[in-house]
């Protein structure tokens, strides 16, 4: 076609006009010819940087503690996109939105770039490190404290060594939204804190408020399993039942979502055991004795779940085995959270799921690199020490307690009593602003490291984090490098062979290659192999579970009394995107609608339409939520998936610092939580806060993705649902 | 192509889509999404932002309906007046359906949106004059217009953030329409590689960004011409035909059938290239 139709002369004529127009506006056709940009050819091209060709490197995602293995796509030496590492048994080549946004954490313009003193005065690294050394002189070991998030791998090894060199045992590992009560209950019931949960093997999953598809433990791993669970396969399509007071993303995907009165999860679990016994399942004597009191009439009265529903659920569990029962964050967030979790775990033991759908993780043979998980009681302990003036020097890395602790704890006030505060920081967040010395960190895509995830894949693995590109800013440093430099101040001789953290890391990993399944390989082959795979497996022995769930000691209080002054339960929601707020400055996450409400760029209060009607509230009303510990104002959103006795607010927004996309967006619900703890573990009881609601008289338009008719399909067949007896799933591709 | 050539050979160039007289021979890209596996988590949407250089517009412009999410998750509730949505919510990923008889294509005054030889509904940015007729005519509301010049707007791609932009994908300026392309840059690369090796693209060789990220593997994508591809098998099993003349097999049966594949707004005869599989809920609980 081209040869007979293209009139070259006409074409040139047209181009001539265009060219003339361009000539008027500049010297040439391109910005290069205009002199705006220059082209510099490589004399020595950097390795692998072939213009126009993408290269891929494996690393580990640092956006949350699940530690998914990732593959970064690079072009011309820049990282463009993160994908899942297909050889990983944690995330099976998949990624969540939070992980995808890792590139925005890396390229974020609000990152801290220089070591700084309080007030913003920039100083050089040797001065900064020298300052730490000076401030530490004359301070006793137990007056020094180190606050971190969950840590594992070789950064943890260096951290422990540094603490030892300082003569302190004060390591506080803090995670604001970790399932720490469930961990303790699991340890009691199964002998391990975090067993492997085999959704893919279960025929029925009953989750008591575990948002495993959204924000709980290892969401991408669970989502992969969930995909298989929903396929008919050989065992039939799996059934998911979610029991909670506020619908989470997982609840929104349940075959049956059961709204329960806040705090009565344990009672329902025992009620189900009672119903199972009544249906003919043989119960151990101690279990039968405890569950005897939980007949349907009482349980219905306490929990608000109908007797018919309990009976149906028990029948389903009895008929379809193996099943899997999961105790989640919604159940653990009470004064009796441990008891709730114990009762729920007991259900697994009664149903015979332990060893079938609850499996032992592989042992990590090196406890020094195994994960130290964070919890909430640690920050309370640190807070007490600071309040008593026992902390002279505080290091903080990977935590933002000024933002994530209840105002009632007075953390910020107590922090000011610490003489010298060093914060290792990515952003100038609320805690960093209180620091005397700020040390700027490399992004996760620039840094070296290893990590051992808490929730293991098919086998225990050491995940390798390697830089995907050159550092963006000359004066940021990796956390390992900072710790090594600090260690050299104390134990120069021991660490003199290591020029930097990389050489330490390589040496430490290579030295143990036989325990990492590569005894025969030479060092270089092993190391490059490990880097190229992005993970290595431990020769770990398969762990074992000690099923010692017993009914003894389970004491559940009667449902909470009505509180006339503060009639509603506040359920803070951990959302998949914002979690505890550390990634609030990533614009993709702010603009990615909350899946349940479709709201963007703000906080909100979820109310059941019935509750809203009673209070005379409509969508967009600015309402004041007042607890005994404080009050905040936010827009109301009418949400059918919540118990009428409860309201819910998302966590993560409401920053007063941190960066351009986080600052002044929404309100911080952490602030108004009552400082009430679980009796057994001392963990902050997240869902115990009672609130009252009052209208302010203001109203806004809620900025959300759903249209003005909300969640209605307006009679159209857009998203269609069928019941299992209407479709034939077997034989599907 | 000169005008005279076009006029002389008009009958040869003119196609009605879907094409019965000249069926696809090498590629026809299509998708299937299992709503029973989709959890509504939004990972696909963020992956799309990363892959396709989508602008983050901020709260104010979002409120004005100027968001640019090529891939969005719609969430619906049951409307039968129950106290609680006790069978969960209905999530559906929504993006350009790449209709065979696309209502957007016929109304473009400048031919900026048109059908490609491998069955994509393509959008030619530098041909687009911004009439927005296509968006008005789209039954799925999946076309997004650049009301502003985002590359020069404050805090859209500040400083270092420009380095994240995917060089395989244009950054769109003010006044053009954009939408899901089925990651055409990935398709082109795969097709070029295959062509160099004298073969067709294998099933699974190319993934769209949303499919690649999807944590529950709810999205399948591939070549409908290749009968062994997963997507072709899924369409065949569900008896969904690309160009069903009147109704799909599922709809022809009295009271519906036990199949669960359907396309949205089948009755409009736009013949979308995306098949959804109905969400399923257990009847025993």
Contacts between the chains, C-beta under 8 A, distances in Angstrom:
chain1	res1	chain2	res2	distance
A	1	B	1	5.8
A	1	B	5	6.5
A	2	B	1	7.8
A	4	B	2	8.0
A	4	B	5	6.6
A	5	B	1	5.3
A	5	B	2	3.8
A	5	B	4	7.6
A	5	B	5	4.4
A	6	B	2	7.5
A	7	B	2	6.9
A	52	B	167	7.9
A	75	B	167	6.0
A	76	B	167	7.7
A	78	B	163	4.9
A	78	B	164	7.5
A	79	B	164	7.7
A	80	B	50	7.8
A	80	B	164	6.1
A	80	B	165	7.6
A	80	B	166	5.5
A	80	B	167	7.7
A	81	B	50	4.9
A	81	B	51	6.2
A	81	B	166	6.9
A	81	B	209	7.8
A	82	B	50	7.6
A	83	B	212	6.0
A	83	B	213	7.6
A	84	B	212	7.7
A	84	B	213	7.5
A	91	B	215	7.8
A	93	B	212	7.6
A	94	B	43	7.8
A	94	B	213	6.5
A	94	B	214	6.7
A	94	B	215	4.6
A	94	B	217	7.4
A	95	B	43	6.3
A	95	B	47	6.9
A	95	B	212	7.9
A	95	B	213	4.8
A	95	B	215	7.3
A	96	B	41	6.5
A	96	B	43	4.8
A	96	B	213	7.8
A	96	B	215	5.9
A	97	B	41	6.9
A	97	B	42	5.1
A	97	B	43	4.6
A	97	B	45	6.9
A	97	B	46	3.5
A	97	B	47	7.5
A	97	B	213	8.0
A	100	B	43	6.8
A	100	B	46	4.4
A	100	B	47	5.3
A	100	B	49	7.7
A	100	B	50	5.3
A	100	B	213	6.5
A	101	B	46	6.2
A	101	B	50	8.0
A	103	B	50	6.5
A	103	B	164	5.1
A	104	B	161	7.1
A	104	B	164	7.1
A	107	B	160	4.3
A	107	B	161	4.8
A	107	B	163	5.9
A	107	B	164	5.1
A	108	B	160	7.5
A	108	B	161	7.6
A	109	B	158	4.8
A	109	B	159	4.4
A	109	B	160	5.8
A	109	B	161	6.5
A	213	B	39	4.5
A	213	B	41	6.4
A	213	B	215	7.9
A	213	B	216	7.9
A	214	B	39	8.0
A	214	B	41	6.6
A	219	B	41	7.6
A	219	B	215	7.0
A	220	B	215	4.8
A	223	B	39	6.2
A	223	B	41	7.0
A	223	B	215	3.4
A	223	B	216	4.7
A	224	B	215	6.4
A	224	B	216	6.9
A	224	B	217	7.0
A	226	B	37	7.4
A	226	B	39	6.7
A	226	B	216	5.5
A	227	B	37	4.8
A	227	B	215	7.7
A	227	B	216	3.7
A	227	B	217	4.7
A	227	B	218	6.7
A	230	B	34	7.8
A	230	B	36	5.1
A	230	B	37	5.1
A	230	B	216	7.7
A	230	B	280	7.8
A	231	B	37	7.7
A	237	B	36	7.8
A	237	B	280	6.7
A	237	B	282	7.6
A	239	B	282	4.5
A	239	B	284	7.4
A	239	B	285	6.1
A	241	B	285	6.3
A	242	B	88	7.9
A	247	B	85	7.3
A	247	B	88	7.7
A	247	B	89	7.7
A	249	B	39	6.4
A	249	B	40	6.4
A	249	B	41	6.3
A	250	B	39	7.6
A	251	B	88	6.6
A	252	B	40	6.4
A	252	B	75	7.7
A	252	B	85	7.9
A	252	B	88	4.6
A	252	B	89	4.0
A	252	B	91	7.2
A	253	B	39	5.1
A	253	B	40	7.2
A	253	B	88	5.5
A	253	B	89	7.9
A	253	B	91	7.8
A	254	B	87	7.6
A	254	B	88	5.0
A	255	B	87	6.8
A	255	B	88	7.6
A	255	B	281	5.1
A	255	B	282	4.0
A	255	B	285	5.6
A	256	B	86	6.1
A	256	B	87	6.8
A	256	B	282	7.3
A	256	B	285	4.6
A	257	B	84	6.8
A	257	B	85	6.8
A	257	B	86	5.0
A	257	B	87	6.9
A	257	B	88	5.4
A	258	B	86	6.9
A	259	B	84	4.9
A	259	B	86	7.3
A	312	B	284	7.5
A	312	B	285	5.7
A	313	B	285	6.6
A	316	B	284	5.9
A	316	B	285	5.4
A	472	B	160	5.8
A	576	B	41	6.0
A	576	B	42	7.4
A	577	B	42	7.4
A	587	B	56	4.1
A	587	B	155	7.8
A	588	B	46	5.2
A	588	B	49	5.1
A	588	B	50	7.4
A	588	B	56	6.4
A	589	B	46	7.4
A	590	B	56	7.6
A	591	B	49	7.9
A	591	B	56	4.8
A	591	B	57	7.2
A	591	B	58	7.6
A	591	B	62	6.9
A	591	B	67	7.1
A	591	B	69	7.7
A	592	B	42	5.1
A	592	B	45	5.9
A	592	B	46	5.4
A	592	B	49	7.9
A	593	B	42	6.9
A	593	B	72	7.6
A	593	B	73	7.2
A	595	B	40	4.7
A	595	B	41	6.3
A	595	B	42	5.7
A	595	B	73	6.3
A	595	B	75	6.5
A	595	B	91	7.2
A	596	B	75	7.1
A	596	B	89	7.2
A	598	B	75	6.0
A	600	B	59	6.8
A	600	B	62	5.5
A	600	B	67	8.0
A	601	B	58	7.0
A	601	B	59	3.8
A	601	B	62	6.6
A	602	B	59	6.9
A	610	B	83	7.4
A	640	B	77	6.1
A	640	B	83	7.8
A	640	B	84	6.2
A	640	B	85	5.1
A	641	B	84	6.7
A	641	B	85	5.5
A	641	B	89	7.3
A	660	B	155	5.9
A	661	B	155	7.4
A	665	B	59	7.9
A	701	B	63	6.4
A	703	B	59	5.4
A	703	B	62	5.4
A	703	B	63	4.4
A	705	B	67	7.4
A	705	B	69	7.8
A	705	B	72	6.3
A	705	B	74	7.9
A	706	B	74	7.3
A	706	B	75	6.4
A	710	B	77	7.5
A	711	B	75	6.0
A	711	B	76	4.8
A	711	B	77	3.7
A	711	B	89	7.3
A	712	B	76	7.0
A	712	B	77	7.4
A	712	B	79	5.8
A	713	B	76	5.2
A	713	B	79	7.6
A	713	B	90	7.9
A	716	B	265	7.5
A	717	B	262	7.3
A	717	B	264	7.2
A	718	B	74	7.0
A	718	B	76	7.0
A	718	B	92	6.2
A	718	B	264	5.7
A	719	B	35	6.5
A	719	B	74	6.8
A	719	B	76	5.2
A	719	B	90	3.9
A	719	B	91	6.9
A	719	B	92	4.0
A	719	B	276	7.9
A	719	B	279	6.9
A	720	B	35	7.6
A	720	B	262	6.1
A	720	B	276	7.4
A	720	B	278	4.7
A	720	B	279	7.1
A	721	B	35	7.9
A	721	B	87	7.5
A	721	B	90	6.2
A	721	B	278	6.1
A	721	B	279	4.6
A	721	B	280	7.3
A	721	B	281	6.0
A	722	B	260	5.8
A	722	B	278	4.6
A	722	B	279	7.4
A	722	B	280	5.7
A	722	B	281	7.5
A	723	B	280	7.3
A	723	B	281	5.5
A	723	B	282	7.5
A	723	B	283	4.4
A	724	B	280	5.8
A	724	B	281	7.0
A	724	B	282	5.2
A	724	B	283	5.0
A	724	B	284	7.5
A	725	B	283	4.7
A	726	B	256	7.1
A	726	B	258	6.6
A	727	B	258	5.1
A	727	B	259	7.3
A	727	B	260	4.8
A	727	B	278	6.9
A	727	B	280	6.0
A	728	B	258	3.9
A	728	B	259	7.6
A	729	B	280	7.0
A	731	B	237	7.1
A	732	B	234	7.7
A	732	B	237	6.2
A	733	B	230	6.4
A	733	B	233	4.3
A	733	B	234	4.7
A	733	B	237	5.2
